[in-house]
Amino acid sequence: MFNQNISFTKILLTTLLIANCISIPVFSQSKKTTATEKKDPQRFFSKPDLMQIGVYYYPEQWPREQWERDLKNIKKLGFEFTHFAEFAWTYMEPEQGKYDFKWLDDALAIAEKEGLKVILCTPTPTPPAWMGEKYPEIYLVDANGRRREHGNRANVSITNEKYREFTDQIVTELGKRYGKNKNIMGWQIDNEPLGTADFSPSARKAFQLWLKAKYGTIEKLNTEWVGNFWSTRYNNFEQIVIPNAEIYVEDKLSPHAVLDFKRFTSDAQGEYLNRQAEILRKYVDPKQWITTNFTNVIYDADPRSANKMDFITYTMYPVSGRNPLGGESFRIGHPNKISEADDYYRSITGVTGVMELQPGQVNWAGINPQLLPGTVHMWISQAFGGGCSFTCTYRYRHPLGSSEMYHDGIVGTDGVTLSEGGKEFVQSIEDMKMLRKEYNPKAVIPENLSKRKTGFLWSHENLWDLENQKQTEFWNTWKHRNTYTSAIKSTGAPMDFITEEDDFSAYPFIVAPAYQLIDQKLVDKWTKYVENGGNLILSCRTGQKDRNGHFFEAKWSAPIVPLIGADVEFFDMLVEDVNGTITAGTNTYKWNTWADVLNPKPGTEVLATYTDQFYKGKAAAVTRKLGKGTITYIGAESKDGNLERQVVRTVYERAKIAIEDLPKGVYVEWRDGFYVGVNYTNEPINLPIPQGSKILVGQNPLQPAQAVIWK
């Protein structure tokens, strides 16, 4: 059988040997990077500066005679840095091999003169028209066989050797020209890399190589992909096509093939970003950092695959026409987005930043409402509380044309008048000046917070597999995750997103929701963690499959049964207009989407029980002591998340840990001696600010769309 633990080095070497014979780019399964494997990226940022604030500017989009006025005003408003060139390839290389950087030299010189540091970007999301005209094979092909064309962005095949050749050349030219420019604080590679599925001939060949490196022989691949089903086996790797759900109507594709294509696509995206970083490092000053900016916590690409970055940043647009908490929450945004993004990206190397934050109305959502006054300032405050080293906004000037002409900027269409979002950015800049004066370099995390520190175990591979085989149209892995992060945050616990390679012992509590793909090594690590005093919380759909998505040839979820102290008898789901009920203590909850029906073993306590359906009286959630710690399994997904909230909070309370009781949509974070509270709800909230605290920003009770900072 295929060795699930085949080493990264072995895969890489195998791929290199193959690539020496065939002119196709090299990809391999990515080794996930932890903070301990790199020099501390905090070295790039002065701790007393807390969080720097900047803004995007596009010299190529505005008349040359306005650059000095605009950059002077950016500095006057208090911004500390600006951001150039991620979409400017056609100006850098107007003809193949002919470069023009004079305009960029001038813009950089003005920024330096005005006292603005610069983040310089590689322009690879937007190739110039001449490239596609001469080499149409550079374009990405979608699942319907349609090749993308010039006229938009992110339209390229990152596995295409010709495109990679052009990428290498432009990145090399930028590195040589600007790598020693002392006014450049860092580099952003590409822009919002999406990990878009590519069905081009280039991608197919690269996928075949990736599979050959992973499995070694076609027989092993056929075994893992279950090729004896529907005669889907292959005679050789060259026969393999990219699994494409758009061209099948009879039934679904092999989930094992789909999972591998997701893995490949993510690895290809990470490798493309890493390739650029390695080129830049040949030329840039070691004081210049290198990053990229993923969107929110992205679906199709695992950001940890881009493991050559100094740190990873994120793009954030919380308002997109939805109303998550009712009332006017459609003007405030999704309450989980910034919280989860801060905790996710900060956890990768210990440093993150918001590269692109919504400044007001946008143009691309289904509905684009005005923001509730105070919202932008609240978001910036939350980014600060979540540990961001900088926050940057897209963009300074409101566009006058093209597809983003309804997208707000810091200044309006006249180029000088502050928008509401602009005013709130200036407000945050003034906050930061004051907070820097209050900074205490000796501040350490309070003991009551460290005792409730929580690791959130997350794997993109679980996400991909769950979403591919939902079993009910109402299953939503993202929503399931939001439910558990909300429950954790209601306690006021600091939270890190962690991987299986991280040190579990650093966290008194670990939550691993719907952790479907497992092996015995992970189960043993969970067991040891609990026996040594940790408190582990698992949720429904955990432990059903091995790493390649097969069921175990054993009873359902057999590997985790000895750990959780209960059999998973079966699972159920209900139709749209039917709700089941569950009781936990004196409370009753409704469920509809998923229910693992549990049969506890002696010594296992039942925390929640199904009260209807043909399994009335069966356990819905259980817990037990194991060694010095506890293991809790929550088998049902409730309609409103309140069952999960109650059980999670019970685990903390039974561990005799003091916790808060924050409403859904209210967050309190600690960072560098400061507490930051934000309110996404529709009602004023009286936060538990201890008597004698010094409120530095805002006030308590905390109004909707407002922030309060105290020490």
N, C-alpha and C positions, 0 to 999 in steps of 0.2 A: 504493500500500500504506500501511497505517496507520503513522504515525511513532512508532517505539518510544520516541523521546526527547522526546515532547511535554512541554512544561514544566509544572511544578506551577502556575505562575501562570496559564497559559492555561486549564488545566482548571478552576481555581478561578473564574476570571472567567466562563467558559462556564456553570458550574453556578449561579453567582449570577444570571446573566441569566435562566436557566430558572426558578429558584426565585422570582424576582420575580413570575412569572406564575402559579405553582402553589404552594399552601400545603403545601410538603413541606420537611423539613429539608435543609440543605446538606451534602453530603459531597464529598470530592475525594480523589484519590490522594495519600497522605501523602508529604511530603518528609521524609526521614529526617534526624534531627538529630545532629550531631556535637558533641563537647565544645567545639570552638572557636567554635560559633555562640552560646553563652550565656556570661553572666558565670560565672566559676568558682564552682560550688556549694559548694566547700570553704569558702567564706566563712561558711557557716552553722554550721560546726563548728570548734572549737578543736583544732588539731593535738595539743597536749599532752594533751588529754583522751583521745586514741587512739580508744576505742570506748565509747559510753555504753550502758547496759543498762536496759531498762524492761519493763513488764508491762501487759497489757490488764486493764481493770476495767470492769464494767457496773453503774453505780449503779442503773439502772432495773430490774435483775434481782434486787436485794437490798433488804431492809428499810432504810428511811431511817436508823434508829437504829444500823445496823451500818457505815455508810459511814465515819464518823470512825475507828472501830477498824481497819477494813480498810486505809484509806489511810495511817494512822499506822504500821501494821505493814509495809506496802509500803516506806515510807521507812526504817523501822528495819532491815529486811533489807538495805538498801543500794541498792535500785532508785532510779534517778535521774529517771525519768519514767513516766507512765501514759498510757492510750490510751482515749478515750471515744467512744461515740455512733454507731458506723457502722450499728447496727441499730435505732436508736431513733426512727425517723420518727413512729411512732404516738404517742409521748409528746411530740414536738416540735409536731406538728400533729394533735391528736386529732380535730378536725373541719376540714373544708375552710376554709382561710383564717383559722382561729383557732389562734394559736400559744401554746405554753406552754413557756417556757424557765426557769421558776423552779427546777425540780428540777436542771437542768443548771448554773444559776448557783450553786446551793448546793454541788454536787459539785465544781465548779471552785474555789470558794472554799476548800473543805476541802483540796483538793490543794495549792493555793497556801500555805495555812497550814502544811501539813506539809512544804513544801519540795520538792514534786514538780512538775516541768514536765509539760505535757500535749500530746499529739498529739490534735487534734480532727478528727473525721471528718464527711464528708457522708453522710447516711443512705440514699442512693439505691438500695442493693440490696434494701431491704425497704419497699415502699410500704404505707401503712396500709389496712385493710380497706375503709374508706369510699371510697377512690379506685377500687378495682376494682369495687365495687358500683355506683357511679355511672357509671364510664367503663370498662367491660370491655375496650374496644379497647386499653387500655394494656398488656395482657398479651402476652407472647411466644407464638407458635404454633410447634409443633414440626413435624418433617418428615411426621408422620402426620396433620397437621391438627388436633391436639389443643391447645386453648388452655390455657395454665397458669392457675392460680387462686391465690387467697390461701391462705397457710398454710405457705409456705416462703420462700426467698430467691432472688435472681437470676432472678425470674420475669417480668421486664418487657421490653417492646419499646422499645429505646433509640432507635429511629427514629420512634416514635409522637409526633406533635406535641403531643398533650395531656399525655403523660407528660413530655415535655421542658419544657413550660410549668410543670408542678408542680416539676420539678427546678430550673428557674431560680429559682422563687419561694423554695424552701426554702434553696437555696445563698445567695441574696441576703440572706435574713433572718439566716442564720448569719454571713455576712461582716460585715454591718452591726453585729451585736450583739457579736461576739467578735474582729473583725479587729484591734482595738487592745489586746486583752488581752495584757499583757506576759508572762504566765505560759504562754501557748500557744507552744510551740516551732515547731510546724508543723502542716500540714493533710494528712490523707489523703483523697483523693477516692475515693468508692465503696469497694468491698472485693472483692479478688480478681476483677477484671474478666476474663471468660472468652472474650469474642468468640464467644458462642454463636450458632449459625446460627438465624436467625429467618425464618419463612415466612408472617408476617402480611401483611395488605394494606399496612400502613405500610411494611414492609421491601421489599415488591415495588415500590412506587412510588419509594422512595428508590433502589433498585437500578437501576431504569430511568433515573432522572436521572443517576446515577453513570456509567452506560454511555454515555448521550448526551453527557455532558461529556467522556468519554474518547475516544470514537470520532467524534463529530460527526455522522456520517451512518450510516443503517442499512446502507448498502452496505458501508461499512468494517467494521462489526461482522460482517456476514454473511461477509465475506472472512476475518476473523480467527477466527471461530467455525466456519469451514468449513461454511457453511449449504447448500452444494450437496450435502452428504452426507445421505442419508435425508430429503431435502426439509425440512430443519430451518431453512431461511431464514425471515426475518421481513420483513413489509412496513413496519413502523414499530416504534418502541421500546415503544409501549404494548402490543404483543402479547407482549412478553417475560415469561416466567414464571421464577421462581427454579428453577434446576436442582435436582431432588429425586430422589435415587437410591432413596428408599423406595417410590416409586410406579411404578417400572419393573422389569419382570422379564425382558424379552427381551434386553437388552444394556446396556452402560454408556452414560452420558451423554457429551456432548462434553467432553473434558478442558479445552478452552479456556474454555467457559462455566463449568465448575466452578472453574477457577483464578481467573477474574474474580470469581466470587461470594465466594471466599475473600478475595481482595483487598478487595472491597467491605466484607465483614463486619469485617475488621480495621480498615479505614479508619473505618467507622462507630463502632467501639468507641473508637478513638483520638480521633475528633472529639467524642464524647460526654464523654470525660474532659477534653479540652482546653477544651470549652465551660464546664465547671464551673470550671476553673482561671482562665479569663479573667474570669469573674464575680467570683471571690474576689479577684483582684488589684486590682479597683476599690476594695476596702475594707480589705485586710489590711496590716499593718505589713510593710515590706520585709524585716524581720529574720525573718519567719515564712516557712518554706519550704513548698512544695506538692509533693506526690508522690502516687503510687498504688502498690498492691502486687499485682503479678502473681504467679501461682502457679508456682513453679519456673522453668524456661524454657518458657513456655507454648506450646501448639501452635496454637490457632485465632486468636490475636491477635498481631500483631507489636508488641511493646512500644514500638518506635521510632515507631510511629504516634502515641503519646501524647507529642508533642514540645513541649507547653507546660508539662510538669512541670519543676521545678528538677532533679530526678533521679528515678530509678525504683527502687523497692524490691521485695522479693520475699517470698513466703510459702514456708515450707519444712517438709515432713514427710518425712524420709528413710526411716522404717520404715513399710512398708505390707503386711507379710505375705509378702514375697518373700525369697529366700535367695540373693543374687547371687554370693557367694563361697563358698557352702557352710558347713558347720559351724554356728557361732552367728552368722553374719553377718545372719541374719534379725532379730537383736536389735540390730544396729548400724546397718543401713540401706544404701541404695544408695550405693556409694562415689563415683559421679560427680556426685551431685546438688548438694551444696553447692559443690564445686569449680567446676562449670560455671556455676552461678548467680552466684557471686562474680565470676567472670571476665566473664560476659555482661553483667550489669547495671552493674558498675563501669565497663565499657568505654563505656557510652552517653554519660555526661557526666563521668566521672571520679570520681563519688561514688555509693555505694549503701548500703543497710542491709538487715538481715533484719527485716521488719516483724512477722513471725509465725513463731516457731520452736516446733516440737513439744516439749512439756515432759515427755512420758512416753507412756503408752498413749493411743491414740485410739479413736474409736468407729466410724469409717466404713470402715476397710480390710476386705478379705476375711478377714484374720486379724489380730488386734490383740495381739501379744505384749508382755510386759514388756521393757524395754530392758536391755541389759547395763550394770551399774553403770559409770559413767564416761562413757557415751555422750553425754549431754546436754552435759557439760563439754567433751568433745572437739569437738562440733559448734560450740559457742560459740567455742572457741579457733580452729577452722578459719575461722569467719566473720571473726574478728579478723585472722588471717593473710591472708585474701583481700581485705582492705582495707575492710571494712564500718565505717561511721562510727557505727552503732548496731546493737544486737540487742535485739529485743523478743519476748516470748513470749505466746502465747495459751493460757492465761489465768490470772489470779491464783487465782480460787476454782473448785474442782471443782463443776460443776453438780449440782443435786439432782433435776432433772427435765428433761423434753423430750428432743429427739433426740440431744443431745450429753451425756447424763448419764453416759456411760462415758468421757468425755474428761477426762484428768488436768489438774490445775492446779498452781500453785506450792504451794498448800495444799490439804488434803484436804476431805472432806465436812463436817468440823466447822468449817471456816472459819479454822482457826488453825494446824493441825499441818502442818509442811513435808512435802511428798512427796519422793521420792528426786530427781526432777527439780528440785524447789525447792531442795534442798540443793546440787545441782550448779550452779544459777544463782547461789546465794550464794557458792559457791566461786569462780566466775568473776568475780563482783563484787570479791572480795578480790584475785584475780589482777590485775584491772585497776588497783586502787589501787596495787599494788606496781609494776606495769609503768609506770605514769605517773611514778613516781619514777626509773625507769631510762631514761626517754625521752631521746634525744639529738636535738635539733632539727637538728643538722648531718649526721645520717646520710644517706648517699647509697647507691643501689643498687650493690652490688659489681660490678666489671667483668666477672667470670666469669658473672654472671647476665645482665647487659645484652647480652653477646655471644650468648646463646642465647634472647633474647627472641623470642617467636613470636606472629604474628598468625593467628587462626583465622577464615578468611573464611566468613561464614554469611549465608544469606538464607532467610527464611521462605517465600518464593515457591518456592524449590527444594524445601523440605520438603513443601509442599502438593502440588506437581506429582508428586514421587516417590511420595508416599503414595497419590495418586489412581490412578497407573498403576504398580503394583509389579512386575507381570509374574511374580512368584513370591510365594506367600503367606508365604514366609519372609523377604522383605525387610522390614527395619525401619530407617527412616532414623535414628531416635533411637539405636538400638544401633550403627549405623554411625558416628554422630558420637561416641558414647561410646568406641568403639574408638580413634579418633584422638586425642581429648583425653587418654585414658589413656596412649597412646604418648608424647605430648608431655610429659605430666607425669612420666613415668618418668625423663626426663632432668633433672628439676629446673628446667625452663625456666619463666620467667614467661610468662603467656599472656593476650592480650586477644582478645575476639571483635571482629572488624572488619567493615566493610562495603566495598563497592566504591568509595565516596566517600572513604574514609580514605587517609592517606598511607602507601603500602606501604613506602616507603624507611625508615620508622621501625623496621622489623622485619627482622633478618637472616634469619629463616625465616618462611614463610607456608604454611599448610596449608589446602587448599580441598577437602574431601571431597564426592564425589558432586555436584559443582556442575553441575547438568544444564542450567539455562537460562542461555545466554550470548549475547553479541553481539560483533562485531568490536572494539568499543571496549574491552571487558574483556580480550579476547585480546591486544590491543596493549598494554594496561597491564601484564598479566602478563609479556609478552615484554620490555618495557622494564625492568621490575623485575628480571628475571633477568639481562638484559644488563648492568645496572648493579651486579651483585654479589649479588643476592638468591638465596635457595634456596627454590624453590617445589615443593611436593608436592601432586599431584592424585591423586584416586582414581577407581575405576570409576564409570561412568555420567556422567562429566563431559563437557560439551560436546556432548551429543546434540541439544539443541533450542534454538530461538530463544526470545526472551523471552515469547512467548505460547504456547509449548509445541508448535511445529511442528518437524518434522524439516527439515533443510536439504536443498535440492535439489542434493545433491552426495554424495560418498562419506561413509560413516558417520563422524560426529564431525569432519568435514572442517576446521572452523575451527581446531581445536587440533593437527592433525597436524603442521604446520610447527614448532609450539612443542615438542611432546613428542618429535619425531623418530621417530615410529612411526605406522603405520596401525593403526586398530582394525578388524580383519578382520570380526569378528562378536562377539556375546556369547552366553553359555550359562548355564544354571542346571540343577540336578539335582533329582531327586525326593527325598523325605524320607529314604529308607533307602539312598541312594547317596552316597558321598563321593568327591570327586576328590582328587588329591594334587599338591602343588607342592614343588619343591625350591628353596632359596635358600642358597647356600653349602653347608655340610654338614648343614643342617637340612631336615626334611620337614614339611609342613603339610597339613592337610585343609581342603577347602572344599566348599561345598554350595550357597550362595545365589546368587552372581553371579561371572561370570568374563568380563572383556573379553580377547579373544585378540588379541595384539599382533604386528605384523610390523615389527621395528625397521629403520630406515634406516641407511646407513653413518654411523659415528661415534656411534651410540647403543649403550650398554652394556646387556646383559641382566642383571638382578639376580635374577630368579626365573623358573622354567620349569615348565610343566605336564608332568607325568610319566605321565599316562594319558589316557583318552578318545581320540577320533579325531584330536585335535590335539596329541598327545604331542610334546614337543620345542618347542612354540611358547612365546613369551615371555608371562609373567604380570606382570612388573614391569620397567620400564626406566628408565634415567637417562642424562643427557648434560650436557656443559658447553655453555653458551651465553653468549658474552661473558665477563663476570667471574663469572657465577653458574652455578647448576645447576637443571635441571628434572627431576623424578622423577614417574613415573606408575605407580601401583599398581593393576593391573587386576582383582585378585581380592579378594573378601572372605573371609578365612579363618574357620574355625569358632570359634576361640578368640581371634582378634585378635593372635596372636603373630607372624604374618608381617608384619602392618602395623607392629607394635612393632619388629621387627628392621630393616625397611627405613627407618623413620623415624629410628631411632637411627643407622643407617649414614650417613644424610645429614648429621647433626650431626657425626659422627666424621670424615667425609671433609672437612668444612669446618674440621677441626682445632680444634674447640670442645670444651673439657672438659665432660663431662656426668656426671650421677649415674646410678645403676642402681637405681631405686626399684621395689619389687615393685608389682604391680597392687593398688590399694586403699591404698597408702601415699603421702601427699602431704607435701611440704615447701614452704612459702611464705616469702617475705621481705616484711616490711612495717615501715617506719619504724625500721630498725636491728635488728629482731627476726626471728628465724627461728622458724617454727611447724611442727612435725611432727605428723601424726595417723595412726592405724593402724586401718583397717577390716578387716584380715585376722584370721585365727584364731590367728596365731602371733606371739611376740615378734619385733620387728625391731630390729636394731642400726643406728641411723641414722649417716650419715657426719658426725658432729659433730666439727669440728676440735679438736685438743688445745689446751687453754687457754681454750676457750669457757666462758662463764658460764651454766650452766643455771638458769633462773629459775623454771620451772614443770615438774613432772613429772620423769621420769628416762629414761635410756637404758641398756640396750635398752628400746624402747617396747612396752608390752604392748597387747593388743587393746583397742579402745575407749578408748584413752588419748591424751593430748596431751603434747607436750614443747615448751617455749619456751626459746630460748637467744639469747645475743648474744655 
